[in-house]
Amino acid sequence: MHALLARLFPICRSITGNGVRQTLAIVQEYLPALQLHEVPSGTPALDWQVPAEWNIRDAWVKNAAGERVIDFRQHNLHVVGYSTPVRGWFSRQELDEHLFSLPEQPDLLPYRTSYYQPTWGFCLSHQHRLALQDAYYEVCIDSTIDEQGFLTYGELELPATEAGENPANEVLFSCHCCHPSLANDNLSGLVVAVALAQTLAAQPVRHYTYRFVFGPGTIGSIVWLSRNPEAIARIRHGLVLTLLGGPGPFTYKQSRRGSAAVDRAVALALRDAAVAHNIRPWLPYGYDERQYCSPGFNLPVGCLSRTPFGEFPEYHTSADNLDFVQPKQLAEARALLLRICGIFERDQVYRNLRPYGEPQLGRRGLYKGIGGGLEGQEWQMALLWVLSLSDGDHSLVAVAEQANLPFELLQRAAEALATTDLLAPV
């Protein structure tokens, strides 16, 4: 995952353009079944429309001696995203109106965009900004904003292999592919999604269809929602994956529903994984969960991250680099997501076939032969909890919540009880 992140890091991405295409073409090397969609500029999408396509070839600010004092080629954060083309001489005062820096973080470059109200600008460290002392500077932004362009997004569908009675059920994973050289926000979410999709694709049994959407932030999910009414109706669980490479604890933002199955499954997975974490209620601000959970759709989609946006000093700065994101952090995120998927796959409602009194487990080989001790107590409690709550209404997730026992232990107990004809799946 970190190697893929390092490969994608230098690419200048935005919400449209060749950087997005280049990124998704590389993702296709890892996920050959990924389908790329090109939506023409101007296409209506809910209350929005697809913007003109933006691309940039070069940009710089030169001093009177002809030296590049700000250079897009050195770091793509130097240019405000979606900057309009410009070429000319500007006084130091005029140039300053188009410069962005962080006085409180004087060594870092900020990340700034002007997607829907195009202007032009440069980002630089505050120390660098203060050092610009010439009276006039030559400015060039060699960019294009094409009304005949496209918005590009990628979509991968991994069909269920054993859908049972619910062939229409789907799990949605969504991540961004629009930010330029920012490692945690949001290349980390993208590379974890790629690794998760690879792992799920290799599994011989999938009870759900898994759908992955790789699109630009906000407008990408809006476009996808506007074009996929049939897929929307099939979504039973969903997660937006973002900011998964930083060093902070996991943070889960609940869906708008607050108690959807995905909210409960993620909470259980975090508890059972015994990792530092926070669970936060729904907030109508953040990433693309805002679009999926908007009132008209109200999909069961939460957001999984580590430290949320705006709460770590590296956020939207040049310090969000390859050193900030570590392989261990990415691996932990992937492991947690596989645990969550395991809960989706194995959650089941059972009915106790011997509900009158406690069935005799000893003669069925499920209970210890010598009584009085505490050996194997957790396994015994798992058996008893499953039997107690298998009334045709409680799922294994509900049992795990009430029993405060690991979901996987309870699932194994349910399988053991089912093999002795004490339980039947509903």
C-alpha positions in Angstrom: 0.0 0.0 0.0 2.8 2.5 0.9 4.6 1.7 -2.4 1.4 2.5 -4.4 1.0 5.6 -2.3 4.5 6.7 -3.1 3.9 6.1 -6.8 0.7 8.2 -6.8 2.0 11.0 -4.6 3.8 13.2 -7.2 0.7 13.3 -9.6 -1.1 16.6 -9.7 -4.8 15.7 -9.2 -7.9 17.8 -9.1 -11.6 17.1 -9.3 -11.2 16.7 -13.1 -8.4 16.3 -15.6 -5.4 14.2 -16.6 -4.1 13.7 -13.1 -7.3 11.8 -12.1 -7.1 9.7 -15.3 -3.4 8.9 -14.7 -4.2 7.9 -11.1 -7.1 5.7 -12.0 -5.1 4.1 -14.8 -2.5 3.1 -12.2 -5.2 1.7 -9.9 -6.4 -0.4 -12.9 -3.1 -2.2 -12.8 -4.0 -3.4 -9.3 -7.7 -3.8 -10.0 -8.1 -4.8 -13.7 -11.9 -5.0 -13.5 -12.1 -1.3 -12.5 -14.4 0.6 -14.9 -13.6 4.2 -15.8 -16.5 6.6 -16.5 -16.1 9.9 -18.3 -19.0 12.4 -17.7 -19.1 15.5 -20.0 -18.7 18.9 -18.5 -22.0 20.6 -18.1 -23.9 17.4 -17.4 -26.6 18.0 -14.7 -26.1 16.0 -11.5 -28.8 16.5 -8.8 -28.5 20.2 -7.9 -25.0 20.5 -9.5 -23.5 20.2 -12.9 -20.2 18.7 -14.0 -17.5 21.5 -14.0 -15.2 22.3 -16.9 -12.1 20.1 -17.0 -8.9 21.7 -15.6 -5.4 20.7 -16.5 -2.0 22.4 -15.8 1.3 22.1 -17.6 3.5 24.5 -15.8 3.4 27.6 -13.5 6.0 29.9 -12.0 6.7 33.4 -10.5 10.0 34.9 -11.7 11.9 37.8 -10.2 13.5 40.6 -12.1 16.6 38.5 -12.8 14.4 35.8 -14.5 14.8 33.3 -11.6 11.9 31.1 -10.6 11.1 32.1 -7.0 7.9 30.0 -7.0 8.0 26.9 -9.1 5.1 24.4 -9.7 7.7 21.9 -10.9 9.2 21.8 -7.4 5.8 21.1 -5.6 2.4 21.0 -7.1 0.9 22.5 -4.0 2.5 25.8 -5.1 -0.5 26.4 -7.4 -4.1 27.0 -6.3 -6.1 24.2 -7.7 -8.2 25.2 -10.8 -6.2 28.4 -11.2 -7.1 30.2 -14.4 -4.4 30.8 -17.0 -2.4 34.0 -16.5 0.7 35.6 -18.0 2.1 39.0 -17.2 4.0 41.3 -14.8 2.6 42.2 -11.4 3.7 44.6 -8.7 4.6 43.0 -5.4 1.4 44.4 -3.9 -0.7 43.0 -6.8 1.0 39.6 -6.5 0.4 39.5 -2.8 -3.4 39.4 -3.4 -2.9 36.1 -5.1 -0.5 34.5 -2.5 -1.5 32.1 0.3 0.7 31.1 3.2 0.4 30.0 6.9 1.8 32.5 9.3 1.2 30.1 12.2 3.1 27.3 10.3 5.8 29.4 8.5 7.7 26.5 7.0 4.8 24.8 5.3 2.9 25.2 2.0 -0.9 25.3 2.3 -3.2 23.5 0.0 -5.9 25.7 -1.6 -8.4 25.4 -4.4 -10.9 27.5 -6.4 -13.0 24.8 -8.0 -16.3 26.6 -8.6 -15.3 30.3 -8.6 -12.1 30.2 -10.6 -9.3 32.7 -10.0 -5.6 32.2 -9.8 -3.0 32.0 -7.0 0.1 30.5 -5.6 0.8 28.9 -2.2 4.2 29.2 -0.5 5.7 29.1 2.9 5.2 32.2 5.0 9.0 32.7 5.3 9.3 32.4 1.5 6.5 35.0 1.1 8.2 37.5 3.4 11.5 37.1 1.4 9.9 38.3 -1.8 11.3 41.9 -2.0 11.4 42.8 -5.7 9.1 45.5 -6.9 7.7 43.5 -9.8 7.4 39.8 -10.7 6.6 37.9 -13.9 3.8 35.4 -13.4 2.8 32.4 -15.6 0.2 29.8 -15.1 0.0 27.5 -18.1 -3.4 25.9 -17.5 -6.6 25.2 -19.4 -10.3 25.2 -18.3 -12.1 23.2 -20.9 -15.9 23.5 -21.1 -15.9 20.5 -23.4 -14.0 18.3 -21.0 -15.0 15.5 -18.6 -15.2 14.3 -15.0 -13.6 10.9 -14.5 -14.4 8.4 -11.8 -13.7 4.7 -11.3 -16.1 1.9 -10.2 -15.4 -1.7 -9.3 -18.1 -4.3 -8.6 -17.2 -7.6 -6.9 -20.4 -9.7 -7.3 -21.6 -12.0 -4.5 -20.7 -15.6 -5.0 -23.4 -16.9 -2.6 -26.1 -14.3 -2.1 -28.7 -16.7 -0.7 -32.1 -15.1 -0.4 -30.7 -11.6 -0.7 -29.0 -11.3 -4.1 -29.5 -7.6 -4.2 -27.5 -6.7 -1.1 -24.4 -4.5 -1.6 -21.7 -3.0 0.5 -20.4 0.4 -0.8 -16.8 1.7 -0.2 -16.1 5.2 -1.4 -12.9 7.2 -1.5 -11.4 10.3 -3.1 -9.0 10.5 -6.0 -8.8 14.3 -6.4 -6.2 15.7 -4.0 -2.7 16.4 -5.3 0.5 15.6 -3.3 -1.2 15.0 0.0 -0.5 11.5 1.4 -3.0 11.1 4.2 -5.7 13.2 2.7 -6.6 11.3 0.8 -4.2 8.9 -0.9 -4.3 6.8 2.2 -8.0 6.1 1.8 -7.5 5.2 -1.9 -4.6 2.7 -1.3 -6.4 1.0 1.6 -9.5 0.7 -0.6 -7.4 -0.9 -3.4 -5.8 -3.4 -1.0 -9.2 -4.2 0.5 -10.7 -4.8 -2.9 -7.8 -7.1 -3.9 -8.4 -9.2 -0.7 -12.1 -9.4 -1.2 -11.7 -10.3 -4.8 -9.6 -13.3 -3.8 -12.1 -14.7 -1.4 -13.9 -17.7 -2.7 -17.2 -16.9 -0.9 -18.9 -13.5 -0.7 -22.4 -13.2 0.5 -22.6 -9.5 -0.5 -21.7 -7.7 -3.7 -18.9 -5.1 -2.9 -18.9 -1.9 -4.9 -15.9 0.5 -4.8 -16.2 4.1 -6.0 -13.0 6.1 -6.7 -14.1 9.7 -7.4 -13.3 13.3 -6.8 -14.6 14.7 -3.6 -18.2 16.0 -3.4 -18.9 16.3 -7.1 -17.8 12.7 -7.7 -20.3 11.1 -5.3 -23.0 13.5 -6.5 -22.4 12.4 -10.1 -22.4 8.7 -9.1 -25.6 9.1 -7.1 -27.3 10.9 -10.0 -26.4 8.1 -12.4 -27.0 4.9 -10.3 -30.5 4.7 -8.9 -30.6 0.9 -9.2 -27.3 0.4 -7.3 -28.5 2.9 -4.6 -31.5 0.7 -3.9 -29.2 -2.3 -3.2 -26.9 -0.7 -0.7 -27.2 -2.2 2.8 -23.9 -1.0 4.3 -21.5 1.7 3.3 -18.3 3.4 4.4 -16.3 6.4 3.2 -12.6 5.7 3.6 -10.4 8.7 4.3 -7.4 9.8 6.4 -6.3 6.2 7.2 -2.6 6.7 7.2 -1.9 9.1 10.0 -0.7 8.2 13.5 -3.9 9.0 15.4 -6.5 6.7 16.8 -9.3 5.4 14.5 -12.4 7.7 14.3 -15.8 6.5 13.1 -18.5 9.0 12.2 -21.9 7.4 12.3 -24.3 7.4 9.5 -27.2 9.9 9.6 -29.4 7.1 10.9 -27.1 6.6 13.9 -28.0 3.0 14.6 -27.7 1.5 11.2 -26.2 -2.0 10.9 -23.0 -0.5 9.6 -22.7 1.7 12.7 -23.1 -1.3 15.0 -20.8 -3.5 13.0 -18.0 -0.8 13.0 -18.4 -0.3 16.7 -18.1 -4.0 17.4 -15.1 -4.3 15.1 -13.3 -1.5 16.9 -14.1 -3.0 20.3 -13.0 -6.5 19.3 -9.8 -5.2 17.7 -8.9 -3.6 21.0 -7.5 -0.5 19.2 -7.7 3.1 20.3 -10.7 4.7 18.7 -13.5 7.3 18.9 -17.1 7.0 17.8 -18.7 10.3 16.8 -22.4 11.1 16.0 -23.5 12.2 12.6 -22.5 15.7 11.5 -23.6 17.2 8.1 -20.1 18.3 7.3 -17.1 16.3 6.2 -16.5 13.9 3.3 -18.8 12.2 0.8 -21.0 10.6 3.6 -22.8 13.9 3.4 -24.0 13.1 -0.1 -24.8 9.4 0.5 -26.7 10.3 3.7 -28.5 13.4 2.4 -32.3 13.1 3.3 -33.5 12.0 -0.1 -31.1 9.0 -0.1 -30.5 8.5 3.7 -28.2 5.6 2.9 -26.5 3.7 5.8 -23.1 5.1 5.1 -20.6 6.1 7.8 -17.0 7.5 7.6 -13.9 5.7 8.8 -10.7 7.6 9.4 -8.0 8.2 11.9 -7.7 11.7 13.3 -10.4 13.7 11.5 -9.8 16.5 9.0 -8.7 19.8 10.5 -7.6 18.2 13.8 -4.0 17.4 13.0 -1.4 20.1 12.1 -0.3 18.5 8.9 -3.8 18.7 7.4 -3.9 20.4 4.0 -0.2 21.3 4.1 3.0 20.1 2.6 3.7 18.2 5.9 1.1 15.7 4.8 3.8 13.7 3.0 5.2 10.2 2.6 6.9 10.3 6.0 3.6 11.2 7.8 1.9 8.1 6.5 3.5 4.8 7.6 2.9 1.3 6.3 1.9 0.0 9.8 -0.9 2.5 9.9 -2.2 1.5 6.5 -2.0 -2.2 7.4 -4.0 -1.6 10.6 -6.7 0.1 8.6 -6.9 -2.8 6.1 -7.1 -5.3 9.0 -9.9 -3.4 10.7 -11.9 -3.2 7.4 -11.5 -6.9 6.9 -12.9 -7.5 10.4 -15.8 -5.2 9.6 -16.5 -7.1 6.3 -16.3 -10.4 8.3 -19.1 -9.1 10.5 -21.2 -8.2 7.5 -20.6 -11.6 6.0 -21.3 -13.7 9.0 -24.0 -11.8 10.9 -27.1 -14.0 11.1 -30.3 -14.4 12.9 -30.9 -17.8 14.4 -33.8 -19.7 16.1 -33.2 -21.9 19.1 -34.7 -25.3 18.2 -34.8 -26.4 21.9 -36.1 -23.3 23.5 -37.8 -24.9 26.5 -35.1 -25.2 29.1 -31.4 -25.3 28.6 -30.5 -28.1 26.2 -28.0 -30.6 27.4 -24.7 -29.6 25.8 -22.5 -32.2 27.4 -23.9 -35.2 25.4 -23.5 -33.2 22.2 -19.8 -32.6 22.9 -20.1 -28.9 23.5 -19.7 -28.7 27.3 -16.7 -29.6 29.5 -16.8 -33.1 31.0 -15.7 -32.0 34.5 -17.7 -29.4 36.3 -16.8 -26.9 39.0 -13.8 -25.1 37.4 -13.6 -22.0 35.2 -11.7 -23.6 32.3 -13.2 -22.7 29.0 -15.7 -20.4 30.6 -15.7 -17.9 27.7 -16.6 -20.6 25.2 -19.3 -21.9 27.5 -20.7 -18.4 27.9 -20.7 -17.9 24.2 -22.8 -21.0 23.7 -25.2 -20.0 26.4 -25.6 -16.4 25.1 -26.3 -17.6 21.6 -28.9 -20.1 22.8 -30.5 -17.5 25.1 -30.9 -14.8 22.4 -31.6 -17.0 19.4 -35.3 -16.2 19.3 -35.6 -15.4 15.7 -35.2 -11.6 16.3 -31.7 -11.1 17.7 -28.8 -11.2 15.2 -25.3 -12.2 16.2 -24.4 -8.5 16.3 -27.1 -8.0 18.9 -25.8 -11.0 20.9 -22.2 -9.6 20.8 -23.4 -6.2 21.9 -25.3 -7.6 24.9 -22.9 -10.4 25.9 -19.8 -8.2 25.5 -18.1 -11.1 23.9 -16.1 -11.1 20.6 -18.3 -11.4 17.5 -16.1 -14.1 16.0 -16.3 -16.3 19.1 -20.1 -16.0 19.1 -20.2 -16.8 15.4 -18.1 -20.0 16.0 -20.4 -20.9 18.8 -23.5 -20.5 16.6 -21.9 -22.7 13.9 -21.2 -25.4 16.5 -24.7 -25.3 17.8 -26.2 -25.4 14.3 -24.2 -28.6 13.6 -25.9 -30.3 16.5 -29.4 -29.3 15.4 -29.9 -26.9 18.2 -30.0 -23.8 16.0 -31.4 -23.0 12.6 -30.7 -19.8 10.6 -33.8 -17.6 10.0 
